[in-house]
Amino acid sequence: MNKQLKEYFEMFGEFPFLLTTQSYDDEDYKILMIQAVNRGTPLTEEEIANYFKNDYDIVDDKKFNNFGRK
């Protein structure tokens, strides 16, 4: 678990939504997690999709048994 993901989880008690084409270790995700922790509000699906300018499938990390599909 990287530093940003750990800080995010400690602050919000959950992992941020994850695009199926990305990883929490990607620099873009680290930037988004830092911004969320600094402002004190968790990331939203819309915020992540807008950041990447695409309508990707979002992985619901609270339900790992869905294999990345909604």
mmCIF file of the N, C-alpha and C atoms, coordinates in Angstrom:
data_MODEL
# 
_entry.id   MODEL 
# 
loop_
_atom_site.group_PDB 
_atom_site.id 
_atom_site.type_symbol 
_atom_site.label_atom_id 
_atom_site.label_alt_id 
_atom_site.label_comp_id 
_atom_site.label_asym_id 
_atom_site.label_entity_id 
_atom_site.label_seq_id 
_atom_site.pdbx_PDB_ins_code 
_atom_site.Cartn_x 
_atom_site.Cartn_y 
_atom_site.Cartn_z 
_atom_site.occupancy 
_atom_site.B_iso_or_equiv 
_atom_site.pdbx_formal_charge 
_atom_site.auth_seq_id 
_atom_site.auth_comp_id 
_atom_site.auth_asym_id 
_atom_site.auth_atom_id 
_atom_site.pdbx_PDB_model_num 
ATOM 1   N N  . MET A 1 1  ? 0.854   -1.173  0.000   1.00 0.00 ? 1  MET A N  1 
ATOM 2   C CA . MET A 1 1  ? 0.000   0.000   0.000   1.00 0.00 ? 1  MET A CA 1 
ATOM 3   C C  . MET A 1 1  ? 0.898   1.234   0.000   1.00 0.00 ? 1  MET A C  1 
ATOM 4   N N  . ASN A 1 2  ? 0.680   2.125   -0.973  1.00 0.00 ? 2  ASN A N  1 
ATOM 5   C CA . ASN A 1 2  ? 1.515   3.315   -1.026  1.00 0.00 ? 2  ASN A CA 1 
ATOM 6   C C  . ASN A 1 2  ? 1.079   4.349   0.019   1.00 0.00 ? 2  ASN A C  1 
ATOM 7   N N  . LYS A 1 3  ? 1.927   5.332   0.239   1.00 0.00 ? 3  LYS A N  1 
ATOM 8   C CA . LYS A 1 3  ? 1.700   6.334   1.286   1.00 0.00 ? 3  LYS A CA 1 
ATOM 9   C C  . LYS A 1 3  ? 0.388   7.088   1.084   1.00 0.00 ? 3  LYS A C  1 
ATOM 10  N N  . GLN A 1 4  ? 0.111   7.508   -0.151  1.00 0.00 ? 4  GLN A N  1 
ATOM 11  C CA . GLN A 1 4  ? -1.099  8.276   -0.413  1.00 0.00 ? 4  GLN A CA 1 
ATOM 12  C C  . GLN A 1 4  ? -2.355  7.443   -0.170  1.00 0.00 ? 4  GLN A C  1 
ATOM 13  N N  . LEU A 1 5  ? -2.324  6.184   -0.587  1.00 0.00 ? 5  LEU A N  1 
ATOM 14  C CA . LEU A 1 5  ? -3.474  5.306   -0.384  1.00 0.00 ? 5  LEU A CA 1 
ATOM 15  C C  . LEU A 1 5  ? -3.706  5.071   1.102   1.00 0.00 ? 5  LEU A C  1 
ATOM 16  N N  . LYS A 1 6  ? -2.635  4.892   1.860   1.00 0.00 ? 6  LYS A N  1 
ATOM 17  C CA . LYS A 1 6  ? -2.754  4.691   3.304   1.00 0.00 ? 6  LYS A CA 1 
ATOM 18  C C  . LYS A 1 6  ? -3.352  5.925   3.975   1.00 0.00 ? 6  LYS A C  1 
ATOM 19  N N  . GLU A 1 7  ? -2.862  7.119   3.621   1.00 0.00 ? 7  GLU A N  1 
ATOM 20  C CA . GLU A 1 7  ? -3.393  8.354   4.203   1.00 0.00 ? 7  GLU A CA 1 
ATOM 21  C C  . GLU A 1 7  ? -4.867  8.537   3.839   1.00 0.00 ? 7  GLU A C  1 
ATOM 22  N N  . TYR A 1 8  ? -5.209  8.242   2.604   1.00 0.00 ? 8  TYR A N  1 
ATOM 23  C CA . TYR A 1 8  ? -6.596  8.368   2.146   1.00 0.00 ? 8  TYR A CA 1 
ATOM 24  C C  . TYR A 1 8  ? -7.496  7.433   2.955   1.00 0.00 ? 8  TYR A C  1 
ATOM 25  N N  . PHE A 1 9  ? -7.077  6.170   3.087   1.00 0.00 ? 9  PHE A N  1 
ATOM 26  C CA . PHE A 1 9  ? -7.876  5.191   3.826   1.00 0.00 ? 9  PHE A CA 1 
ATOM 27  C C  . PHE A 1 9  ? -8.024  5.587   5.290   1.00 0.00 ? 9  PHE A C  1 
ATOM 28  N N  . GLU A 1 10 ? -6.944  6.063   5.897   1.00 0.00 ? 10 GLU A N  1 
ATOM 29  C CA . GLU A 1 10 ? -7.006  6.471   7.302   1.00 0.00 ? 10 GLU A CA 1 
ATOM 30  C C  . GLU A 1 10 ? -7.959  7.644   7.501   1.00 0.00 ? 10 GLU A C  1 
ATOM 31  N N  . MET A 1 11 ? -8.027  8.551   6.523   1.00 0.00 ? 11 MET A N  1 
ATOM 32  C CA . MET A 1 11 ? -8.896  9.717   6.661   1.00 0.00 ? 11 MET A CA 1 
ATOM 33  C C  . MET A 1 11 ? -10.360 9.381   6.376   1.00 0.00 ? 11 MET A C  1 
ATOM 34  N N  . PHE A 1 12 ? -10.627 8.593   5.345   1.00 0.00 ? 12 PHE A N  1 
ATOM 35  C CA . PHE A 1 12 ? -11.998 8.377   4.892   1.00 0.00 ? 12 PHE A CA 1 
ATOM 36  C C  . PHE A 1 12 ? -12.553 6.985   5.202   1.00 0.00 ? 12 PHE A C  1 
ATOM 37  N N  . GLY A 1 13 ? -11.708 6.048   5.618   1.00 0.00 ? 13 GLY A N  1 
ATOM 38  C CA . GLY A 1 13 ? -12.171 4.715   5.975   1.00 0.00 ? 13 GLY A CA 1 
ATOM 39  C C  . GLY A 1 13 ? -12.541 3.831   4.795   1.00 0.00 ? 13 GLY A C  1 
ATOM 40  N N  . GLU A 1 14 ? -12.173 4.241   3.601   1.00 0.00 ? 14 GLU A N  1 
ATOM 41  C CA . GLU A 1 14 ? -12.437 3.448   2.406   1.00 0.00 ? 14 GLU A CA 1 
ATOM 42  C C  . GLU A 1 14 ? -11.415 3.805   1.341   1.00 0.00 ? 14 GLU A C  1 
ATOM 43  N N  . PHE A 1 15 ? -11.335 2.959   0.327   1.00 0.00 ? 15 PHE A N  1 
ATOM 44  C CA . PHE A 1 15 ? -10.440 3.231   -0.791  1.00 0.00 ? 15 PHE A CA 1 
ATOM 45  C C  . PHE A 1 15 ? -11.183 4.066   -1.823  1.00 0.00 ? 15 PHE A C  1 
ATOM 46  N N  . PRO A 1 16 ? -10.466 4.913   -2.575  1.00 0.00 ? 16 PRO A N  1 
ATOM 47  C CA . PRO A 1 16 ? -11.136 5.667   -3.639  1.00 0.00 ? 16 PRO A CA 1 
ATOM 48  C C  . PRO A 1 16 ? -11.539 4.737   -4.777  1.00 0.00 ? 16 PRO A C  1 
ATOM 49  N N  . PHE A 1 17 ? -12.521 5.176   -5.549  1.00 0.00 ? 17 PHE A N  1 
ATOM 50  C CA . PHE A 1 17 ? -12.910 4.407   -6.727  1.00 0.00 ? 17 PHE A CA 1 
ATOM 51  C C  . PHE A 1 17 ? -11.693 4.242   -7.624  1.00 0.00 ? 17 PHE A C  1 
ATOM 52  N N  . LEU A 1 18 ? -11.633 3.120   -8.303  1.00 0.00 ? 18 LEU A N  1 
ATOM 53  C CA . LEU A 1 18 ? -10.475 2.824   -9.145  1.00 0.00 ? 18 LEU A CA 1 
ATOM 54  C C  . LEU A 1 18 ? -10.935 2.525   -10.561 1.00 0.00 ? 18 LEU A C  1 
ATOM 55  N N  . LEU A 1 19 ? -10.347 3.210   -11.527 1.00 0.00 ? 19 LEU A N  1 
ATOM 56  C CA . LEU A 1 19 ? -10.635 2.911   -12.928 1.00 0.00 ? 19 LEU A CA 1 
ATOM 57  C C  . LEU A 1 19 ? -10.029 1.559   -13.278 1.00 0.00 ? 19 LEU A C  1 
ATOM 58  N N  . THR A 1 20 ? -10.722 0.805   -14.101 1.00 0.00 ? 20 THR A N  1 
ATOM 59  C CA . THR A 1 20 ? -10.246 -0.541  -14.434 1.00 0.00 ? 20 THR A CA 1 
ATOM 60  C C  . THR A 1 20 ? -8.927  -0.524  -15.188 1.00 0.00 ? 20 THR A C  1 
ATOM 61  N N  . THR A 1 21 ? -8.579  0.611   -15.776 1.00 0.00 ? 21 THR A N  1 
ATOM 62  C CA . THR A 1 21 ? -7.335  0.706   -16.541 1.00 0.00 ? 21 THR A CA 1 
ATOM 63  C C  . THR A 1 21 ? -6.195  1.318   -15.741 1.00 0.00 ? 21 THR A C  1 
ATOM 64  N N  . GLN A 1 22 ? -6.414  1.603   -14.470 1.00 0.00 ? 22 GLN A N  1 
ATOM 65  C CA . GLN A 1 22 ? -5.426  2.304   -13.659 1.00 0.00 ? 22 GLN A CA 1 
ATOM 66  C C  . GLN A 1 22 ? -5.049  1.487   -12.426 1.00 0.00 ? 22 GLN A C  1 
ATOM 67  N N  . SER A 1 23 ? -4.069  2.000   -11.703 1.00 0.00 ? 23 SER A N  1 
ATOM 68  C CA . SER A 1 23 ? -3.597  1.401   -10.463 1.00 0.00 ? 23 SER A CA 1 
ATOM 69  C C  . SER A 1 23 ? -3.440  2.505   -9.428  1.00 0.00 ? 23 SER A C  1 
ATOM 70  N N  . TYR A 1 24 ? -3.574  2.164   -8.158  1.00 0.00 ? 24 TYR A N  1 
ATOM 71  C CA . TYR A 1 24 ? -3.360  3.157   -7.097  1.00 0.00 ? 24 TYR A CA 1 
ATOM 72  C C  . TYR A 1 24 ? -1.919  3.659   -7.078  1.00 0.00 ? 24 TYR A C  1 
ATOM 73  N N  . ASP A 1 25 ? -1.014  2.944   -7.718  1.00 0.00 ? 25 ASP A N  1 
ATOM 74  C CA . ASP A 1 25 ? 0.384   3.374   -7.772  1.00 0.00 ? 25 ASP A CA 1 
ATOM 75  C C  . ASP A 1 25 ? 0.660   4.349   -8.913  1.00 0.00 ? 25 ASP A C  1 
ATOM 76  N N  . ASP A 1 26 ? -0.320  4.556   -9.797  1.00 0.00 ? 26 ASP A N  1 
ATOM 77  C CA . ASP A 1 26 ? -0.149  5.526   -10.884 1.00 0.00 ? 26 ASP A CA 1 
ATOM 78  C C  . ASP A 1 26 ? -0.038  6.933   -10.309 1.00 0.00 ? 26 ASP A C  1 
ATOM 79  N N  . GLU A 1 27 ? 0.820   7.727   -10.905 1.00 0.00 ? 27 GLU A N  1 
ATOM 80  C CA . GLU A 1 27 ? 1.048   9.097   -10.417 1.00 0.00 ? 27 GLU A CA 1 
ATOM 81  C C  . GLU A 1 27 ? -0.233  9.927   -10.403 1.00 0.00 ? 27 GLU A C  1 
ATOM 82  N N  . ASP A 1 28 ? -1.092  9.744   -11.401 1.00 0.00 ? 28 ASP A N  1 
ATOM 83  C CA . ASP A 1 28 ? -2.345  10.503  -11.438 1.00 0.00 ? 28 ASP A CA 1 
ATOM 84  C C  . ASP A 1 28 ? -3.224  10.201  -10.227 1.00 0.00 ? 28 ASP A C  1 
ATOM 85  N N  . TYR A 1 29 ? -3.297  8.928   -9.839  1.00 0.00 ? 29 TYR A N  1 
ATOM 86  C CA . TYR A 1 29 ? -4.094  8.569   -8.669  1.00 0.00 ? 29 TYR A CA 1 
ATOM 87  C C  . TYR A 1 29 ? -3.472  9.133   -7.399  1.00 0.00 ? 29 TYR A C  1 
ATOM 88  N N  . LYS A 1 30 ? -2.157  9.123   -7.321  1.00 0.00 ? 30 LYS A N  1 
ATOM 89  C CA . LYS A 1 30 ? -1.494  9.691   -6.147  1.00 0.00 ? 30 LYS A CA 1 
ATOM 90  C C  . LYS A 1 30 ? -1.831  11.168  -6.017  1.00 0.00 ? 30 LYS A C  1 
ATOM 91  N N  . ILE A 1 31 ? -1.817  11.889  -7.139  1.00 0.00 ? 31 ILE A N  1 
ATOM 92  C CA . ILE A 1 31 ? -2.156  13.319  -7.124  1.00 0.00 ? 31 ILE A CA 1 
ATOM 93  C C  . ILE A 1 31 ? -3.591  13.521  -6.649  1.00 0.00 ? 31 ILE A C  1 
ATOM 94  N N  . LEU A 1 32 ? -4.519  12.734  -7.189  1.00 0.00 ? 32 LEU A N  1 
ATOM 95  C CA . LEU A 1 32 ? -5.918  12.860  -6.787  1.00 0.00 ? 32 LEU A CA 1 
ATOM 96  C C  . LEU A 1 32 ? -6.113  12.559  -5.306  1.00 0.00 ? 32 LEU A C  1 
ATOM 97  N N  . MET A 1 33 ? -5.436  11.532  -4.794  1.00 0.00 ? 33 MET A N  1 
ATOM 98  C CA . MET A 1 33 ? -5.576  11.183  -3.378  1.00 0.00 ? 33 MET A CA 1 
ATOM 99  C C  . MET A 1 33 ? -5.002  12.274  -2.483  1.00 0.00 ? 33 MET A C  1 
ATOM 100 N N  . ILE A 1 34 ? -3.878  12.859  -2.867  1.00 0.00 ? 34 ILE A N  1 
ATOM 101 C CA . ILE A 1 34 ? -3.290  13.959  -2.099  1.00 0.00 ? 34 ILE A CA 1 
ATOM 102 C C  . ILE A 1 34 ? -4.259  15.129  -2.060  1.00 0.00 ? 34 ILE A C  1 
ATOM 103 N N  . GLN A 1 35 ? -4.852  15.476  -3.202  1.00 0.00 ? 35 GLN A N  1 
ATOM 104 C CA . GLN A 1 35 ? -5.810  16.582  -3.252  1.00 0.00 ? 35 GLN A CA 1 
ATOM 105 C C  . GLN A 1 35 ? -7.011  16.311  -2.350  1.00 0.00 ? 35 GLN A C  1 
ATOM 106 N N  . ALA A 1 36 ? -7.524  15.087  -2.365  1.00 0.00 ? 36 ALA A N  1 
ATOM 107 C CA . ALA A 1 36 ? -8.680  14.738  -1.542  1.00 0.00 ? 36 ALA A CA 1 
ATOM 108 C C  . ALA A 1 36 ? -8.351  14.840  -0.056  1.00 0.00 ? 36 ALA A C  1 
ATOM 109 N N  . VAL A 1 37 ? -7.204  14.332  0.343   1.00 0.00 ? 37 VAL A N  1 
ATOM 110 C CA . VAL A 1 37 ? -6.794  14.399  1.752   1.00 0.00 ? 37 VAL A CA 1 
ATOM 111 C C  . VAL A 1 37 ? -6.598  15.849  2.171   1.00 0.00 ? 37 VAL A C  1 
ATOM 112 N N  . ASN A 1 38 ? -5.972  16.653  1.318   1.00 0.00 ? 38 ASN A N  1 
ATOM 113 C CA . ASN A 1 38 ? -5.728  18.059  1.653   1.00 0.00 ? 38 ASN A CA 1 
ATOM 114 C C  . ASN A 1 38 ? -7.018  18.850  1.824   1.00 0.00 ? 38 ASN A C  1 
ATOM 115 N N  . ARG A 1 39 ? -8.030  18.549  1.022   1.00 0.00 ? 39 ARG A N  1 
ATOM 116 C CA . ARG A 1 39 ? -9.288  19.311  1.135   1.00 0.00 ? 39 ARG A CA 1 
ATOM 117 C C  . ARG A 1 39 ? -10.253 18.684  2.135   1.00 0.00 ? 39 ARG A C  1 
ATOM 118 N N  . GLY A 1 40 ? -10.015 17.416  2.507   1.00 0.00 ? 40 GLY A N  1 
ATOM 119 C CA . GLY A 1 40 ? -10.825 16.769  3.533   1.00 0.00 ? 40 GLY A CA 1 
ATOM 120 C C  . GLY A 1 40 ? -12.104 16.119  3.040   1.00 0.00 ? 40 GLY A C  1 
ATOM 121 N N  . THR A 1 41 ? -12.230 15.913  1.730   1.00 0.00 ? 41 THR A N  1 
ATOM 122 C CA . THR A 1 41 ? -13.404 15.226  1.188   1.00 0.00 ? 41 THR A CA 1 
ATOM 123 C C  . THR A 1 41 ? -12.951 14.110  0.253   1.00 0.00 ? 41 THR A C  1 
ATOM 124 N N  . PRO A 1 42 ? -13.653 12.968  0.277   1.00 0.00 ? 42 PRO A N  1 
ATOM 125 C CA . PRO A 1 42 ? -13.247 11.844  -0.569  1.00 0.00 ? 42 PRO A CA 1 
ATOM 126 C C  . PRO A 1 42 ? -13.496 12.121  -2.045  1.00 0.00 ? 42 PRO A C  1 
ATOM 127 N N  . LEU A 1 43 ? -12.818 11.364  -2.872  1.00 0.00 ? 43 LEU A N  1 
ATOM 128 C CA . LEU A 1 43 ? -12.995 11.457  -4.319  1.00 0.00 ? 43 LEU A CA 1 
ATOM 129 C C  . LEU A 1 43 ? -14.341 10.860  -4.720  1.00 0.00 ? 43 LEU A C  1 
ATOM 130 N N  . THR A 1 44 ? -14.932 11.407  -5.763  1.00 0.00 ? 44 THR A N  1 
ATOM 131 C CA . THR A 1 44 ? -16.175 10.864  -6.308  1.00 0.00 ? 44 THR A CA 1 
ATOM 132 C C  . THR A 1 44 ? -15.889 10.207  -7.655  1.00 0.00 ? 44 THR A C  1 
ATOM 133 N N  . GLU A 1 45 ? -16.811 9.346   -8.082  1.00 0.00 ? 45 GLU A N  1 
ATOM 134 C CA . GLU A 1 45 ? -16.668 8.709   -9.397  1.00 0.00 ? 45 GLU A CA 1 
ATOM 135 C C  . GLU A 1 45 ? -16.575 9.753   -10.495 1.00 0.00 ? 45 GLU A C  1 
ATOM 136 N N  . GLU A 1 46 ? -17.432 10.774  -10.402 1.00 0.00 ? 46 GLU A N  1 
ATOM 137 C CA . GLU A 1 46 ? -17.457 11.818  -11.422 1.00 0.00 ? 46 GLU A CA 1 
ATOM 138 C C  . GLU A 1 46 ? -16.138 12.579  -11.470 1.00 0.00 ? 46 GLU A C  1 
ATOM 139 N N  . GLU A 1 47 ? -15.590 12.888  -10.307 1.00 0.00 ? 47 GLU A N  1 
ATOM 140 C CA . GLU A 1 47 ? -14.319 13.615  -10.236 1.00 0.00 ? 47 GLU A CA 1 
ATOM 141 C C  . GLU A 1 47 ? -13.197 12.818  -10.896 1.00 0.00 ? 47 GLU A C  1 
ATOM 142 N N  . ILE A 1 48 ? -13.161 11.528  -10.623 1.00 0.00 ? 48 ILE A N  1 
ATOM 143 C CA . ILE A 1 48 ? -12.122 10.677  -11.203 1.00 0.00 ? 48 ILE A CA 1 
ATOM 144 C C  . ILE A 1 48 ? -12.309 10.570  -12.716 1.00 0.00 ? 48 ILE A C  1 
ATOM 145 N N  . ALA A 1 49 ? -13.549 10.331  -13.164 1.00 0.00 ? 49 ALA A N  1 
ATOM 146 C CA . ALA A 1 49 ? -13.816 10.219  -14.598 1.00 0.00 ? 49 ALA A CA 1 
ATOM 147 C C  . ALA A 1 49 ? -13.491 11.529  -15.310 1.00 0.00 ? 49 ALA A C  1 
ATOM 148 N N  . ASN A 1 50 ? -13.838 12.658  -14.700 1.00 0.00 ? 50 ASN A N  1 
ATOM 149 C CA . ASN A 1 50 ? -13.538 13.959  -15.307 1.00 0.00 ? 50 ASN A CA 1 
ATOM 150 C C  . ASN A 1 50 ? -12.041 14.209  -15.375 1.00 0.00 ? 50 ASN A C  1 
ATOM 151 N N  . TYR A 1 51 ? -11.313 13.779  -14.355 1.00 0.00 ? 51 TYR A N  1 
ATOM 152 C CA . TYR A 1 51 ? -9.865  13.972  -14.336 1.00 0.00 ? 51 TYR A CA 1 
ATOM 153 C C  . TYR A 1 51 ? -9.217  13.256  -15.518 1.00 0.00 ? 51 TYR A C  1 
ATOM 154 N N  . PHE A 1 52 ? -9.690  12.047  -15.771 1.00 0.00 ? 52 PHE A N  1 
ATOM 155 C CA . PHE A 1 52 ? -9.121  11.248  -16.854 1.00 0.00 ? 52 PHE A CA 1 
ATOM 156 C C  . PHE A 1 52 ? -9.831  11.490  -18.188 1.00 0.00 ? 52 PHE A C  1 
ATOM 157 N N  . LYS A 1 53 ? -10.851 12.340  -18.196 1.00 0.00 ? 53 LYS A N  1 
ATOM 158 C CA . LYS A 1 53 ? -11.575 12.757  -19.406 1.00 0.00 ? 53 LYS A CA 1 
ATOM 159 C C  . LYS A 1 53 ? -12.192 11.592  -20.174 1.00 0.00 ? 53 LYS A C  1 
ATOM 160 N N  . ASN A 1 54 ? -12.565 10.553  -19.480 1.00 0.00 ? 54 ASN A N  1 
ATOM 161 C CA . ASN A 1 54 ? -13.182 9.399   -20.121 1.00 0.00 ? 54 ASN A CA 1 
ATOM 162 C C  . ASN A 1 54 ? -14.244 8.822   -19.214 1.00 0.00 ? 54 ASN A C  1 
ATOM 163 N N  . ASP A 1 55 ? -15.096 8.027   -19.774 1.00 0.00 ? 55 ASP A N  1 
ATOM 164 C CA . ASP A 1 55 ? -16.119 7.340   -19.004 1.00 0.00 ? 55 ASP A CA 1 
ATOM 165 C C  . ASP A 1 55 ? -15.690 5.884   -18.826 1.00 0.00 ? 55 ASP A C  1 
ATOM 166 N N  . TYR A 1 56 ? -14.714 5.693   -17.975 1.00 0.00 ? 56 TYR A N  1 
ATOM 167 C CA . TYR A 1 56 ? -14.206 4.352   -17.712 1.00 0.00 ? 56 TYR A CA 1 
ATOM 168 C C  . TYR A 1 56 ? -15.137 3.611   -16.769 1.00 0.00 ? 56 TYR A C  1 
ATOM 169 N N  . ASP A 1 57 ? -15.029 2.295   -16.779 1.00 0.00 ? 57 ASP A N  1 
ATOM 170 C CA . ASP A 1 57 ? -15.695 1.512   -15.749 1.00 0.00 ? 57 ASP A CA 1 
ATOM 171 C C  . ASP A 1 57 ? -14.954 1.749   -14.448 1.00 0.00 ? 57 ASP A C  1 
ATOM 172 N N  . ILE A 1 58 ? -15.692 1.895   -13.366 1.00 0.00 ? 58 ILE A N  1 
ATOM 173 C CA . ILE A 1 58 ? -15.112 2.140   -12.053 1.00 0.00 ? 58 ILE A CA 1 
ATOM 174 C C  . ILE A 1 58 ? -15.182 0.839   -11.259 1.00 0.00 ? 58 ILE A C  1 
ATOM 175 N N  . VAL A 1 59 ? -14.102 0.486   -10.609 1.00 0.00 ? 59 VAL A N  1 
ATOM 176 C CA . VAL A 1 59 ? -14.066 -0.687  -9.751  1.00 0.00 ? 59 VAL A CA 1 
ATOM 177 C C  . VAL A 1 59 ? -14.595 -0.279  -8.388  1.00 0.00 ? 59 VAL A C  1 
ATOM 178 N N  . ASP A 1 60 ? -15.587 -1.011  -7.878  1.00 0.00 ? 60 ASP A N  1 
ATOM 179 C CA . ASP A 1 60 ? -16.097 -0.752  -6.537  1.00 0.00 ? 60 ASP A CA 1 
ATOM 180 C C  . ASP A 1 60 ? -15.254 -1.581  -5.578  1.00 0.00 ? 60 ASP A C  1 
ATOM 181 N N  . ASP A 1 61 ? -14.282 -0.932  -4.926  1.00 0.00 ? 61 ASP A N  1 
ATOM 182 C CA . ASP A 1 61 ? -13.336 -1.660  -4.085  1.00 0.00 ? 61 ASP A CA 1 
ATOM 183 C C  . ASP A 1 61 ? -13.979 -2.286  -2.859  1.00 0.00 ? 61 ASP A C  1 
ATOM 184 N N  . LYS A 1 62 ? -15.196 -1.880  -2.534  1.00 0.00 ? 62 LYS A N  1 
ATOM 185 C CA . LYS A 1 62 ? -15.866 -2.476  -1.390  1.00 0.00 ? 62 LYS A CA 1 
ATOM 186 C C  . LYS A 1 62 ? -16.428 -3.851  -1.757  1.00 0.00 ? 62 LYS A C  1 
ATOM 187 N N  . LYS A 1 63 ? -16.442 -4.160  -3.056  1.00 0.00 ? 63 LYS A N  1 
ATOM 188 C CA . LYS A 1 63 ? -16.979 -5.438  -3.523  1.00 0.00 ? 63 LYS A CA 1 
ATOM 189 C C  . LYS A 1 63 ? -15.977 -6.076  -4.477  1.00 0.00 ? 63 LYS A C  1 
ATOM 190 N N  . PHE A 1 64 ? -14.930 -6.634  -3.941  1.00 0.00 ? 64 PHE A N  1 
ATOM 191 C CA . PHE A 1 64 ? -13.875 -7.201  -4.776  1.00 0.00 ? 64 PHE A CA 1 
ATOM 192 C C  . PHE A 1 64 ? -14.362 -8.378  -5.612  1.00 0.00 ? 64 PHE A C  1 
ATOM 193 N N  . ASN A 1 65 ? -15.484 -8.971  -5.253  1.00 0.00 ? 65 ASN A N  1 
ATOM 194 C CA . ASN A 1 65 ? -15.959 -10.137 -5.987  1.00 0.00 ? 65 ASN A CA 1 
ATOM 195 C C  . ASN A 1 65 ? -16.617 -9.778  -7.311  1.00 0.00 ? 65 ASN A C  1 
ATOM 196 N N  . ASN A 1 66 ? -16.702 -8.489  -7.661  1.00 0.00 ? 66 ASN A N  1 
ATOM 197 C CA . ASN A 1 66 ? -17.346 -8.124  -8.922  1.00 0.00 ? 66 ASN A CA 1 
ATOM 198 C C  . ASN A 1 66 ? -16.360 -8.048  -10.085 1.00 0.00 ? 66 ASN A C  1 
ATOM 199 N N  . PHE A 1 67 ? -15.100 -8.320  -9.848  1.00 0.00 ? 67 PHE A N  1 
ATOM 200 C CA . PHE A 1 67 ? -14.067 -8.373  -10.879 1.00 0.00 ? 67 PHE A CA 1 
ATOM 201 C C  . PHE A 1 67 ? -14.012 -7.106  -11.725 1.00 0.00 ? 67 PHE A C  1 
ATOM 202 N N  . GLY A 1 68 ? -14.228 -5.973  -11.080 1.00 0.00 ? 68 GLY A N  1 
ATOM 203 C CA . GLY A 1 68 ? -14.071 -4.705  -11.764 1.00 0.00 ? 68 GLY A CA 1 
ATOM 204 C C  . GLY A 1 68 ? -15.240 -4.276  -12.626 1.00 0.00 ? 68 GLY A C  1 
ATOM 205 N N  . ARG A 1 69 ? -16.333 -4.977  -12.553 1.00 0.00 ? 69 ARG A N  1 
ATOM 206 C CA . ARG A 1 69 ? -17.512 -4.609  -13.345 1.00 0.00 ? 69 ARG A CA 1 
ATOM 207 C C  . ARG A 1 69 ? -18.613 -4.140  -12.411 1.00 0.00 ? 69 ARG A C  1 
ATOM 208 N N  . LYS A 1 70 ? -19.335 -3.151  -12.847 1.00 0.00 ? 70 LYS A N  1 
ATOM 209 C CA . LYS A 1 70 ? -20.471 -2.660  -12.049 1.00 0.00 ? 70 LYS A CA 1 
ATOM 210 C C  . LYS A 1 70 ? -21.696 -3.474  -12.358 1.00 0.00 ? 70 LYS A C  1 
# 
